[in-house]
Amino acid sequence: MTSYFIRFVKHLVYLGIIMTLMLVLVFYLSKPVGLNHFWELIPASNWWHIALFLTVFAAAYPFINYVDRKVYLNRPFAQDRDMLIDALLQAHYQIESDHGSQIVFRHKSPFTRLIRLYEDRITLDYSDNPIVLHGLRKDVYRFARSMEYAVKQSSQE
């Protein structure tokens, strides 16, 4: 629950910054039209609607964007370990920690990590078959597909 709250706050701040930048851009572009003050863009009664929208969106986003995905293996994880880890290493991820039955990966690029609000961890849990990937939806689905393809290729050989 702590990670959810941290993600909620990060996304709320991120969305607030984006909304502010958009309003400043609109104000700057509409200066010739006759807007004298920034606060004329949105009536006072509508500010709470915007705040409510940002809060609800930031609250729902972590539930939608972070997922678990199972990858079924034909053999024990130890036999395919190097091949499966290599799929993440080739995508510019590096191993952050490897303990117990979990390997945690982080992206190498500081810019990519910043854009993702430092929520770029991919956790590979190999305690059971199927293995479980946890992290950002688009990355987890992409890596799960590449791992399933690699497992399929190795079983055909």
Phi and psi in radians as a Rosetta constraint file:
Dihedral C 1 N 2 CA 2 C 2 CIRCULARHARMONIC -1.122 0.35
Dihedral N 2 CA 2 C 2 N 3 CIRCULARHARMONIC -0.737 0.35
Dihedral C 2 N 3 CA 3 C 3 CIRCULARHARMONIC -1.146 0.35
Dihedral N 3 CA 3 C 3 N 4 CIRCULARHARMONIC -0.609 0.35
Dihedral C 3 N 4 CA 4 C 4 CIRCULARHARMONIC -1.099 0.35
Dihedral N 4 CA 4 C 4 N 5 CIRCULARHARMONIC -0.809 0.35
Dihedral C 4 N 5 CA 5 C 5 CIRCULARHARMONIC -1.103 0.35
Dihedral N 5 CA 5 C 5 N 6 CIRCULARHARMONIC -0.720 0.35
Dihedral C 5 N 6 CA 6 C 6 CIRCULARHARMONIC -1.099 0.35
Dihedral N 6 CA 6 C 6 N 7 CIRCULARHARMONIC -0.767 0.35
Dihedral C 6 N 7 CA 7 C 7 CIRCULARHARMONIC -1.117 0.35
Dihedral N 7 CA 7 C 7 N 8 CIRCULARHARMONIC -0.691 0.35
Dihedral C 7 N 8 CA 8 C 8 CIRCULARHARMONIC -1.039 0.35
Dihedral N 8 CA 8 C 8 N 9 CIRCULARHARMONIC -0.853 0.35
Dihedral C 8 N 9 CA 9 C 9 CIRCULARHARMONIC -1.116 0.35
Dihedral N 9 CA 9 C 9 N 10 CIRCULARHARMONIC -0.759 0.35
Dihedral C 9 N 10 CA 10 C 10 CIRCULARHARMONIC -1.045 0.35
Dihedral N 10 CA 10 C 10 N 11 CIRCULARHARMONIC -0.789 0.35
Dihedral C 10 N 11 CA 11 C 11 CIRCULARHARMONIC -1.251 0.35
Dihedral N 11 CA 11 C 11 N 12 CIRCULARHARMONIC -0.573 0.35
Dihedral C 11 N 12 CA 12 C 12 CIRCULARHARMONIC -1.122 0.35
Dihedral N 12 CA 12 C 12 N 13 CIRCULARHARMONIC -0.788 0.35
Dihedral C 12 N 13 CA 13 C 13 CIRCULARHARMONIC -1.139 0.35
Dihedral N 13 CA 13 C 13 N 14 CIRCULARHARMONIC -0.771 0.35
Dihedral C 13 N 14 CA 14 C 14 CIRCULARHARMONIC -1.038 0.35
Dihedral N 14 CA 14 C 14 N 15 CIRCULARHARMONIC -0.825 0.35
Dihedral C 14 N 15 CA 15 C 15 CIRCULARHARMONIC -1.153 0.35
Dihedral N 15 CA 15 C 15 N 16 CIRCULARHARMONIC -0.648 0.35
Dihedral C 15 N 16 CA 16 C 16 CIRCULARHARMONIC -1.092 0.35
Dihedral N 16 CA 16 C 16 N 17 CIRCULARHARMONIC -0.716 0.35
Dihedral C 16 N 17 CA 17 C 17 CIRCULARHARMONIC -1.142 0.35
Dihedral N 17 CA 17 C 17 N 18 CIRCULARHARMONIC -0.772 0.35
Dihedral C 17 N 18 CA 18 C 18 CIRCULARHARMONIC -1.099 0.35
Dihedral N 18 CA 18 C 18 N 19 CIRCULARHARMONIC -0.763 0.35
Dihedral C 18 N 19 CA 19 C 19 CIRCULARHARMONIC -1.090 0.35
Dihedral N 19 CA 19 C 19 N 20 CIRCULARHARMONIC -0.742 0.35
Dihedral C 19 N 20 CA 20 C 20 CIRCULARHARMONIC -1.108 0.35
Dihedral N 20 CA 20 C 20 N 21 CIRCULARHARMONIC -0.771 0.35
Dihedral C 20 N 21 CA 21 C 21 CIRCULARHARMONIC -1.085 0.35
Dihedral N 21 CA 21 C 21 N 22 CIRCULARHARMONIC -0.684 0.35
Dihedral C 21 N 22 CA 22 C 22 CIRCULARHARMONIC -1.135 0.35
Dihedral N 22 CA 22 C 22 N 23 CIRCULARHARMONIC -0.754 0.35
Dihedral C 22 N 23 CA 23 C 23 CIRCULARHARMONIC -1.141 0.35
Dihedral N 23 CA 23 C 23 N 24 CIRCULARHARMONIC -0.681 0.35
Dihedral C 23 N 24 CA 24 C 24 CIRCULARHARMONIC -1.125 0.35
Dihedral N 24 CA 24 C 24 N 25 CIRCULARHARMONIC -0.708 0.35
Dihedral C 24 N 25 CA 25 C 25 CIRCULARHARMONIC -1.108 0.35
Dihedral N 25 CA 25 C 25 N 26 CIRCULARHARMONIC -0.771 0.35
Dihedral C 25 N 26 CA 26 C 26 CIRCULARHARMONIC -1.111 0.35
Dihedral N 26 CA 26 C 26 N 27 CIRCULARHARMONIC -0.736 0.35
Dihedral C 26 N 27 CA 27 C 27 CIRCULARHARMONIC -1.080 0.35
Dihedral N 27 CA 27 C 27 N 28 CIRCULARHARMONIC -0.761 0.35
Dihedral C 27 N 28 CA 28 C 28 CIRCULARHARMONIC -1.109 0.35
Dihedral N 28 CA 28 C 28 N 29 CIRCULARHARMONIC -0.723 0.35
Dihedral C 28 N 29 CA 29 C 29 CIRCULARHARMONIC -1.296 0.35
Dihedral N 29 CA 29 C 29 N 30 CIRCULARHARMONIC -0.440 0.35
Dihedral C 29 N 30 CA 30 C 30 CIRCULARHARMONIC -1.696 0.35
Dihedral N 30 CA 30 C 30 N 31 CIRCULARHARMONIC 0.139 0.35
Dihedral C 30 N 31 CA 31 C 31 CIRCULARHARMONIC -0.995 0.35
Dihedral N 31 CA 31 C 31 N 32 CIRCULARHARMONIC -0.741 0.35
Dihedral C 31 N 32 CA 32 C 32 CIRCULARHARMONIC -1.127 0.35
Dihedral N 32 CA 32 C 32 N 33 CIRCULARHARMONIC -0.366 0.35
Dihedral C 32 N 33 CA 33 C 33 CIRCULARHARMONIC -1.281 0.35
Dihedral N 33 CA 33 C 33 N 34 CIRCULARHARMONIC -0.452 0.35
Dihedral C 33 N 34 CA 34 C 34 CIRCULARHARMONIC 2.166 0.35
Dihedral N 34 CA 34 C 34 N 35 CIRCULARHARMONIC 0.238 0.35
Dihedral C 34 N 35 CA 35 C 35 CIRCULARHARMONIC -1.336 0.35
Dihedral N 35 CA 35 C 35 N 36 CIRCULARHARMONIC 2.190 0.35
Dihedral C 35 N 36 CA 36 C 36 CIRCULARHARMONIC -1.701 0.35
Dihedral N 36 CA 36 C 36 N 37 CIRCULARHARMONIC -0.483 0.35
Dihedral C 36 N 37 CA 37 C 37 CIRCULARHARMONIC -2.266 0.35
Dihedral N 37 CA 37 C 37 N 38 CIRCULARHARMONIC 2.569 0.35
Dihedral C 37 N 38 CA 38 C 38 CIRCULARHARMONIC -1.022 0.35
Dihedral N 38 CA 38 C 38 N 39 CIRCULARHARMONIC -0.641 0.35
Dihedral C 38 N 39 CA 39 C 39 CIRCULARHARMONIC -1.259 0.35
Dihedral N 39 CA 39 C 39 N 40 CIRCULARHARMONIC -0.172 0.35
Dihedral C 39 N 40 CA 40 C 40 CIRCULARHARMONIC -1.314 0.35
Dihedral N 40 CA 40 C 40 N 41 CIRCULARHARMONIC -0.258 0.35
Dihedral C 40 N 41 CA 41 C 41 CIRCULARHARMONIC -1.105 0.35
Dihedral N 41 CA 41 C 41 N 42 CIRCULARHARMONIC -0.724 0.35
Dihedral C 41 N 42 CA 42 C 42 CIRCULARHARMONIC -2.243 0.35
Dihedral N 42 CA 42 C 42 N 43 CIRCULARHARMONIC 2.210 0.35
Dihedral C 42 N 43 CA 43 C 43 CIRCULARHARMONIC -1.051 0.35
Dihedral N 43 CA 43 C 43 N 44 CIRCULARHARMONIC 2.657 0.35
Dihedral C 43 N 44 CA 44 C 44 CIRCULARHARMONIC -1.021 0.35
Dihedral N 44 CA 44 C 44 N 45 CIRCULARHARMONIC -0.561 0.35
Dihedral C 44 N 45 CA 45 C 45 CIRCULARHARMONIC -1.272 0.35
Dihedral N 45 CA 45 C 45 N 46 CIRCULARHARMONIC -0.257 0.35
Dihedral C 45 N 46 CA 46 C 46 CIRCULARHARMONIC -1.699 0.35
Dihedral N 46 CA 46 C 46 N 47 CIRCULARHARMONIC -0.107 0.35
Dihedral C 46 N 47 CA 47 C 47 CIRCULARHARMONIC -1.109 0.35
Dihedral N 47 CA 47 C 47 N 48 CIRCULARHARMONIC -0.656 0.35
Dihedral C 47 N 48 CA 48 C 48 CIRCULARHARMONIC -1.230 0.35
Dihedral N 48 CA 48 C 48 N 49 CIRCULARHARMONIC -0.488 0.35
Dihedral C 48 N 49 CA 49 C 49 CIRCULARHARMONIC -1.120 0.35
Dihedral N 49 CA 49 C 49 N 50 CIRCULARHARMONIC -0.743 0.35
Dihedral C 49 N 50 CA 50 C 50 CIRCULARHARMONIC -1.137 0.35
Dihedral N 50 CA 50 C 50 N 51 CIRCULARHARMONIC -0.774 0.35
Dihedral C 50 N 51 CA 51 C 51 CIRCULARHARMONIC -1.091 0.35
Dihedral N 51 CA 51 C 51 N 52 CIRCULARHARMONIC -0.711 0.35
Dihedral C 51 N 52 CA 52 C 52 CIRCULARHARMONIC -1.143 0.35
Dihedral N 52 CA 52 C 52 N 53 CIRCULARHARMONIC -0.771 0.35
Dihedral C 52 N 53 CA 53 C 53 CIRCULARHARMONIC -1.041 0.35
Dihedral N 53 CA 53 C 53 N 54 CIRCULARHARMONIC -0.830 0.35
Dihedral C 53 N 54 CA 54 C 54 CIRCULARHARMONIC -1.091 0.35
Dihedral N 54 CA 54 C 54 N 55 CIRCULARHARMONIC -0.705 0.35
Dihedral C 54 N 55 CA 55 C 55 CIRCULARHARMONIC -1.157 0.35
Dihedral N 55 CA 55 C 55 N 56 CIRCULARHARMONIC -0.796 0.35
Dihedral C 55 N 56 CA 56 C 56 CIRCULARHARMONIC -1.134 0.35
Dihedral N 56 CA 56 C 56 N 57 CIRCULARHARMONIC -0.743 0.35
Dihedral C 56 N 57 CA 57 C 57 CIRCULARHARMONIC -1.128 0.35
Dihedral N 57 CA 57 C 57 N 58 CIRCULARHARMONIC -0.761 0.35
Dihedral C 57 N 58 CA 58 C 58 CIRCULARHARMONIC -1.156 0.35
Dihedral N 58 CA 58 C 58 N 59 CIRCULARHARMONIC -0.531 0.35
Dihedral C 58 N 59 CA 59 C 59 CIRCULARHARMONIC -1.290 0.35
Dihedral N 59 CA 59 C 59 N 60 CIRCULARHARMONIC -0.621 0.35
Dihedral C 59 N 60 CA 60 C 60 CIRCULARHARMONIC -1.437 0.35
Dihedral N 60 CA 60 C 60 N 61 CIRCULARHARMONIC -0.517 0.35
Dihedral C 60 N 61 CA 61 C 61 CIRCULARHARMONIC -1.022 0.35
Dihedral N 61 CA 61 C 61 N 62 CIRCULARHARMONIC -0.767 0.35
Dihedral C 61 N 62 CA 62 C 62 CIRCULARHARMONIC -1.087 0.35
Dihedral N 62 CA 62 C 62 N 63 CIRCULARHARMONIC -0.550 0.35
Dihedral C 62 N 63 CA 63 C 63 CIRCULARHARMONIC -1.207 0.35
Dihedral N 63 CA 63 C 63 N 64 CIRCULARHARMONIC -0.586 0.35
Dihedral C 63 N 64 CA 64 C 64 CIRCULARHARMONIC -1.463 0.35
Dihedral N 64 CA 64 C 64 N 65 CIRCULARHARMONIC -0.655 0.35
Dihedral C 64 N 65 CA 65 C 65 CIRCULARHARMONIC -1.613 0.35
Dihedral N 65 CA 65 C 65 N 66 CIRCULARHARMONIC -0.228 0.35
Dihedral C 65 N 66 CA 66 C 66 CIRCULARHARMONIC -2.045 0.35
Dihedral N 66 CA 66 C 66 N 67 CIRCULARHARMONIC 2.159 0.35
Dihedral C 66 N 67 CA 67 C 67 CIRCULARHARMONIC -2.365 0.35
Dihedral N 67 CA 67 C 67 N 68 CIRCULARHARMONIC 2.918 0.35
Dihedral C 67 N 68 CA 68 C 68 CIRCULARHARMONIC -1.955 0.35
Dihedral N 68 CA 68 C 68 N 69 CIRCULARHARMONIC 2.476 0.35
Dihedral C 68 N 69 CA 69 C 69 CIRCULARHARMONIC -2.417 0.35
Dihedral N 69 CA 69 C 69 N 70 CIRCULARHARMONIC 2.305 0.35
Dihedral C 69 N 70 CA 70 C 70 CIRCULARHARMONIC -1.598 0.35
Dihedral N 70 CA 70 C 70 N 71 CIRCULARHARMONIC 2.442 0.35
Dihedral C 70 N 71 CA 71 C 71 CIRCULARHARMONIC -2.164 0.35
Dihedral N 71 CA 71 C 71 N 72 CIRCULARHARMONIC 2.065 0.35
Dihedral C 71 N 72 CA 72 C 72 CIRCULARHARMONIC -1.488 0.35
Dihedral N 72 CA 72 C 72 N 73 CIRCULARHARMONIC 2.344 0.35
Dihedral C 72 N 73 CA 73 C 73 CIRCULARHARMONIC -1.919 0.35
Dihedral N 73 CA 73 C 73 N 74 CIRCULARHARMONIC 2.620 0.35
Dihedral C 73 N 74 CA 74 C 74 CIRCULARHARMONIC -1.536 0.35
Dihedral N 74 CA 74 C 74 N 75 CIRCULARHARMONIC -0.293 0.35
Dihedral C 74 N 75 CA 75 C 75 CIRCULARHARMONIC -2.297 0.35
Dihedral N 75 CA 75 C 75 N 76 CIRCULARHARMONIC 3.016 0.35
Dihedral C 75 N 76 CA 76 C 76 CIRCULARHARMONIC -1.078 0.35
Dihedral N 76 CA 76 C 76 N 77 CIRCULARHARMONIC 2.650 0.35
Dihedral C 76 N 77 CA 77 C 77 CIRCULARHARMONIC -1.022 0.35
Dihedral N 77 CA 77 C 77 N 78 CIRCULARHARMONIC -0.644 0.35
Dihedral C 77 N 78 CA 78 C 78 CIRCULARHARMONIC -1.008 0.35
Dihedral N 78 CA 78 C 78 N 79 CIRCULARHARMONIC -0.585 0.35
Dihedral C 78 N 79 CA 79 C 79 CIRCULARHARMONIC -1.286 0.35
Dihedral N 79 CA 79 C 79 N 80 CIRCULARHARMONIC -0.551 0.35
Dihedral C 79 N 80 CA 80 C 80 CIRCULARHARMONIC -1.853 0.35
Dihedral N 80 CA 80 C 80 N 81 CIRCULARHARMONIC 0.133 0.35
Dihedral C 80 N 81 CA 81 C 81 CIRCULARHARMONIC -0.932 0.35
Dihedral N 81 CA 81 C 81 N 82 CIRCULARHARMONIC -0.954 0.35
Dihedral C 81 N 82 CA 82 C 82 CIRCULARHARMONIC -1.069 0.35
Dihedral N 82 CA 82 C 82 N 83 CIRCULARHARMONIC -0.711 0.35
Dihedral C 82 N 83 CA 83 C 83 CIRCULARHARMONIC -1.141 0.35
Dihedral N 83 CA 83 C 83 N 84 CIRCULARHARMONIC -0.732 0.35
Dihedral C 83 N 84 CA 84 C 84 CIRCULARHARMONIC -1.260 0.35
Dihedral N 84 CA 84 C 84 N 85 CIRCULARHARMONIC -0.695 0.35
Dihedral C 84 N 85 CA 85 C 85 CIRCULARHARMONIC -1.169 0.35
Dihedral N 85 CA 85 C 85 N 86 CIRCULARHARMONIC -0.638 0.35
Dihedral C 85 N 86 CA 86 C 86 CIRCULARHARMONIC -1.059 0.35
Dihedral N 86 CA 86 C 86 N 87 CIRCULARHARMONIC -0.545 0.35
Dihedral C 86 N 87 CA 87 C 87 CIRCULARHARMONIC -1.060 0.35
Dihedral N 87 CA 87 C 87 N 88 CIRCULARHARMONIC -0.658 0.35
Dihedral C 87 N 88 CA 88 C 88 CIRCULARHARMONIC -1.403 0.35
Dihedral N 88 CA 88 C 88 N 89 CIRCULARHARMONIC -0.623 0.35
Dihedral C 88 N 89 CA 89 C 89 CIRCULARHARMONIC -1.158 0.35
Dihedral N 89 CA 89 C 89 N 90 CIRCULARHARMONIC -0.611 0.35
Dihedral C 89 N 90 CA 90 C 90 CIRCULARHARMONIC -1.219 0.35
Dihedral N 90 CA 90 C 90 N 91 CIRCULARHARMONIC -0.356 0.35
Dihedral C 90 N 91 CA 91 C 91 CIRCULARHARMONIC -1.619 0.35
Dihedral N 91 CA 91 C 91 N 92 CIRCULARHARMONIC 0.409 0.35
Dihedral C 91 N 92 CA 92 C 92 CIRCULARHARMONIC 1.174 0.35
Dihedral N 92 CA 92 C 92 N 93 CIRCULARHARMONIC 0.570 0.35
Dihedral C 92 N 93 CA 93 C 93 CIRCULARHARMONIC -1.820 0.35
Dihedral N 93 CA 93 C 93 N 94 CIRCULARHARMONIC 2.712 0.35
Dihedral C 93 N 94 CA 94 C 94 CIRCULARHARMONIC -2.262 0.35
Dihedral N 94 CA 94 C 94 N 95 CIRCULARHARMONIC 2.720 0.35
Dihedral C 94 N 95 CA 95 C 95 CIRCULARHARMONIC -1.338 0.35
Dihedral N 95 CA 95 C 95 N 96 CIRCULARHARMONIC 2.149 0.35
Dihedral C 95 N 96 CA 96 C 96 CIRCULARHARMONIC -1.580 0.35
Dihedral N 96 CA 96 C 96 N 97 CIRCULARHARMONIC -0.743 0.35
Dihedral C 96 N 97 CA 97 C 97 CIRCULARHARMONIC -2.679 0.35
Dihedral N 97 CA 97 C 97 N 98 CIRCULARHARMONIC 2.666 0.35
Dihedral C 97 N 98 CA 98 C 98 CIRCULARHARMONIC -2.497 0.35
Dihedral N 98 CA 98 C 98 N 99 CIRCULARHARMONIC 1.692 0.35
Dihedral C 98 N 99 CA 99 C 99 CIRCULARHARMONIC -2.503 0.35
Dihedral N 99 CA 99 C 99 N 100 CIRCULARHARMONIC 2.572 0.35
Dihedral C 99 N 100 CA 100 C 100 CIRCULARHARMONIC 1.089 0.35
Dihedral N 100 CA 100 C 100 N 101 CIRCULARHARMONIC -2.111 0.35
Dihedral C 100 N 101 CA 101 C 101 CIRCULARHARMONIC -2.091 0.35
Dihedral N 101 CA 101 C 101 N 102 CIRCULARHARMONIC 0.477 0.35
Dihedral C 101 N 102 CA 102 C 102 CIRCULARHARMONIC -2.315 0.35
Dihedral N 102 CA 102 C 102 N 103 CIRCULARHARMONIC 2.457 0.35
Dihedral C 102 N 103 CA 103 C 103 CIRCULARHARMONIC -2.098 0.35
Dihedral N 103 CA 103 C 103 N 104 CIRCULARHARMONIC 2.254 0.35
Dihedral C 103 N 104 CA 104 C 104 CIRCULARHARMONIC -1.925 0.35
Dihedral N 104 CA 104 C 104 N 105 CIRCULARHARMONIC 2.256 0.35
Dihedral C 104 N 105 CA 105 C 105 CIRCULARHARMONIC -1.969 0.35
Dihedral N 105 CA 105 C 105 N 106 CIRCULARHARMONIC 2.585 0.35
Dihedral C 105 N 106 CA 106 C 106 CIRCULARHARMONIC -2.303 0.35
Dihedral N 106 CA 106 C 106 N 107 CIRCULARHARMONIC 2.651 0.35
Dihedral C 106 N 107 CA 107 C 107 CIRCULARHARMONIC -1.238 0.35
Dihedral N 107 CA 107 C 107 N 108 CIRCULARHARMONIC 2.550 0.35
Dihedral C 107 N 108 CA 108 C 108 CIRCULARHARMONIC -1.336 0.35
Dihedral N 108 CA 108 C 108 N 109 CIRCULARHARMONIC -0.597 0.35
Dihedral C 108 N 109 CA 109 C 109 CIRCULARHARMONIC -1.344 0.35
Dihedral N 109 CA 109 C 109 N 110 CIRCULARHARMONIC 2.142 0.35
Dihedral C 109 N 110 CA 110 C 110 CIRCULARHARMONIC -1.113 0.35
Dihedral N 110 CA 110 C 110 N 111 CIRCULARHARMONIC -0.597 0.35
Dihedral C 110 N 111 CA 111 C 111 CIRCULARHARMONIC -1.153 0.35
Dihedral N 111 CA 111 C 111 N 112 CIRCULARHARMONIC -0.781 0.35
Dihedral C 111 N 112 CA 112 C 112 CIRCULARHARMONIC -1.090 0.35
Dihedral N 112 CA 112 C 112 N 113 CIRCULARHARMONIC -0.702 0.35
Dihedral C 112 N 113 CA 113 C 113 CIRCULARHARMONIC -1.112 0.35
Dihedral N 113 CA 113 C 113 N 114 CIRCULARHARMONIC -0.688 0.35
Dihedral C 113 N 114 CA 114 C 114 CIRCULARHARMONIC -1.140 0.35
Dihedral N 114 CA 114 C 114 N 115 CIRCULARHARMONIC -0.798 0.35
Dihedral C 114 N 115 CA 115 C 115 CIRCULARHARMONIC -1.051 0.35
Dihedral N 115 CA 115 C 115 N 116 CIRCULARHARMONIC -0.601 0.35
Dihedral C 115 N 116 CA 116 C 116 CIRCULARHARMONIC -1.572 0.35
Dihedral N 116 CA 116 C 116 N 117 CIRCULARHARMONIC 0.229 0.35
Dihedral C 116 N 117 CA 117 C 117 CIRCULARHARMONIC 1.030 0.35
Dihedral N 117 CA 117 C 117 N 118 CIRCULARHARMONIC 0.577 0.35
Dihedral C 117 N 118 CA 118 C 118 CIRCULARHARMONIC 1.003 0.35
Dihedral N 118 CA 118 C 118 N 119 CIRCULARHARMONIC 0.470 0.35
Dihedral C 118 N 119 CA 119 C 119 CIRCULARHARMONIC -1.927 0.35
Dihedral N 119 CA 119 C 119 N 120 CIRCULARHARMONIC 0.904 0.35
Dihedral C 119 N 120 CA 120 C 120 CIRCULARHARMONIC -1.897 0.35
Dihedral N 120 CA 120 C 120 N 121 CIRCULARHARMONIC 0.241 0.35
Dihedral C 120 N 121 CA 121 C 121 CIRCULARHARMONIC -1.233 0.35
Dihedral N 121 CA 121 C 121 N 122 CIRCULARHARMONIC 2.413 0.35
Dihedral C 121 N 122 CA 122 C 122 CIRCULARHARMONIC -2.051 0.35
Dihedral N 122 CA 122 C 122 N 123 CIRCULARHARMONIC 2.118 0.35
Dihedral C 122 N 123 CA 123 C 123 CIRCULARHARMONIC -1.835 0.35
Dihedral N 123 CA 123 C 123 N 124 CIRCULARHARMONIC 2.209 0.35
Dihedral C 123 N 124 CA 124 C 124 CIRCULARHARMONIC -1.901 0.35
Dihedral N 124 CA 124 C 124 N 125 CIRCULARHARMONIC 1.951 0.35
Dihedral C 124 N 125 CA 125 C 125 CIRCULARHARMONIC -1.780 0.35
Dihedral N 125 CA 125 C 125 N 126 CIRCULARHARMONIC 1.972 0.35
Dihedral C 125 N 126 CA 126 C 126 CIRCULARHARMONIC -1.953 0.35
Dihedral N 126 CA 126 C 126 N 127 CIRCULARHARMONIC 0.525 0.35
Dihedral C 126 N 127 CA 127 C 127 CIRCULARHARMONIC -1.238 0.35
Dihedral N 127 CA 127 C 127 N 128 CIRCULARHARMONIC -0.315 0.35
Dihedral C 127 N 128 CA 128 C 128 CIRCULARHARMONIC -2.590 0.35
Dihedral N 128 CA 128 C 128 N 129 CIRCULARHARMONIC 2.948 0.35
Dihedral C 128 N 129 CA 129 C 129 CIRCULARHARMONIC -1.883 0.35
Dihedral N 129 CA 129 C 129 N 130 CIRCULARHARMONIC 2.001 0.35
Dihedral C 129 N 130 CA 130 C 130 CIRCULARHARMONIC -1.460 0.35
Dihedral N 130 CA 130 C 130 N 131 CIRCULARHARMONIC 2.668 0.35
Dihedral C 130 N 131 CA 131 C 131 CIRCULARHARMONIC -1.327 0.35
Dihedral N 131 CA 131 C 131 N 132 CIRCULARHARMONIC 2.735 0.35
Dihedral C 131 N 132 CA 132 C 132 CIRCULARHARMONIC -2.156 0.35
Dihedral N 132 CA 132 C 132 N 133 CIRCULARHARMONIC 2.246 0.35
Dihedral C 132 N 133 CA 133 C 133 CIRCULARHARMONIC -1.790 0.35
Dihedral N 133 CA 133 C 133 N 134 CIRCULARHARMONIC 2.392 0.35
Dihedral C 133 N 134 CA 134 C 134 CIRCULARHARMONIC -2.308 0.35
Dihedral N 134 CA 134 C 134 N 135 CIRCULARHARMONIC 2.357 0.35
Dihedral C 134 N 135 CA 135 C 135 CIRCULARHARMONIC 2.811 0.35
Dihedral N 135 CA 135 C 135 N 136 CIRCULARHARMONIC -2.705 0.35
Dihedral C 135 N 136 CA 136 C 136 CIRCULARHARMONIC -1.079 0.35
Dihedral N 136 CA 136 C 136 N 137 CIRCULARHARMONIC 2.364 0.35
Dihedral C 136 N 137 CA 137 C 137 CIRCULARHARMONIC -0.891 0.35
Dihedral N 137 CA 137 C 137 N 138 CIRCULARHARMONIC -0.923 0.35
Dihedral C 137 N 138 CA 138 C 138 CIRCULARHARMONIC -1.150 0.35
Dihedral N 138 CA 138 C 138 N 139 CIRCULARHARMONIC -0.665 0.35
Dihedral C 138 N 139 CA 139 C 139 CIRCULARHARMONIC -1.231 0.35
Dihedral N 139 CA 139 C 139 N 140 CIRCULARHARMONIC -0.756 0.35
Dihedral C 139 N 140 CA 140 C 140 CIRCULARHARMONIC -1.071 0.35
Dihedral N 140 CA 140 C 140 N 141 CIRCULARHARMONIC -0.798 0.35
Dihedral C 140 N 141 CA 141 C 141 CIRCULARHARMONIC -1.140 0.35
Dihedral N 141 CA 141 C 141 N 142 CIRCULARHARMONIC -0.677 0.35
Dihedral C 141 N 142 CA 142 C 142 CIRCULARHARMONIC -1.140 0.35
Dihedral N 142 CA 142 C 142 N 143 CIRCULARHARMONIC -0.795 0.35
Dihedral C 142 N 143 CA 143 C 143 CIRCULARHARMONIC -1.241 0.35
Dihedral N 143 CA 143 C 143 N 144 CIRCULARHARMONIC -0.607 0.35
Dihedral C 143 N 144 CA 144 C 144 CIRCULARHARMONIC -1.101 0.35
Dihedral N 144 CA 144 C 144 N 145 CIRCULARHARMONIC -0.742 0.35
Dihedral C 144 N 145 CA 145 C 145 CIRCULARHARMONIC -1.123 0.35
Dihedral N 145 CA 145 C 145 N 146 CIRCULARHARMONIC -0.740 0.35
Dihedral C 145 N 146 CA 146 C 146 CIRCULARHARMONIC -1.183 0.35
Dihedral N 146 CA 146 C 146 N 147 CIRCULARHARMONIC -0.605 0.35
Dihedral C 146 N 147 CA 147 C 147 CIRCULARHARMONIC -1.225 0.35
Dihedral N 147 CA 147 C 147 N 148 CIRCULARHARMONIC -0.720 0.35
Dihedral C 147 N 148 CA 148 C 148 CIRCULARHARMONIC -1.083 0.35
Dihedral N 148 CA 148 C 148 N 149 CIRCULARHARMONIC -0.694 0.35
Dihedral C 148 N 149 CA 149 C 149 CIRCULARHARMONIC -1.128 0.35
Dihedral N 149 CA 149 C 149 N 150 CIRCULARHARMONIC -0.759 0.35
Dihedral C 149 N 150 CA 150 C 150 CIRCULARHARMONIC -1.124 0.35
Dihedral N 150 CA 150 C 150 N 151 CIRCULARHARMONIC -0.706 0.35
Dihedral C 150 N 151 CA 151 C 151 CIRCULARHARMONIC -1.131 0.35
Dihedral N 151 CA 151 C 151 N 152 CIRCULARHARMONIC -0.725 0.35
Dihedral C 151 N 152 CA 152 C 152 CIRCULARHARMONIC -1.111 0.35
Dihedral N 152 CA 152 C 152 N 153 CIRCULARHARMONIC -0.764 0.35
Dihedral C 152 N 153 CA 153 C 153 CIRCULARHARMONIC -1.113 0.35
Dihedral N 153 CA 153 C 153 N 154 CIRCULARHARMONIC -0.718 0.35
Dihedral C 153 N 154 CA 154 C 154 CIRCULARHARMONIC -1.243 0.35
Dihedral N 154 CA 154 C 154 N 155 CIRCULARHARMONIC -0.513 0.35
Dihedral C 154 N 155 CA 155 C 155 CIRCULARHARMONIC -1.334 0.35
Dihedral N 155 CA 155 C 155 N 156 CIRCULARHARMONIC -0.418 0.35
Dihedral C 155 N 156 CA 156 C 156 CIRCULARHARMONIC -1.380 0.35
Dihedral N 156 CA 156 C 156 N 157 CIRCULARHARMONIC -0.355 0.35
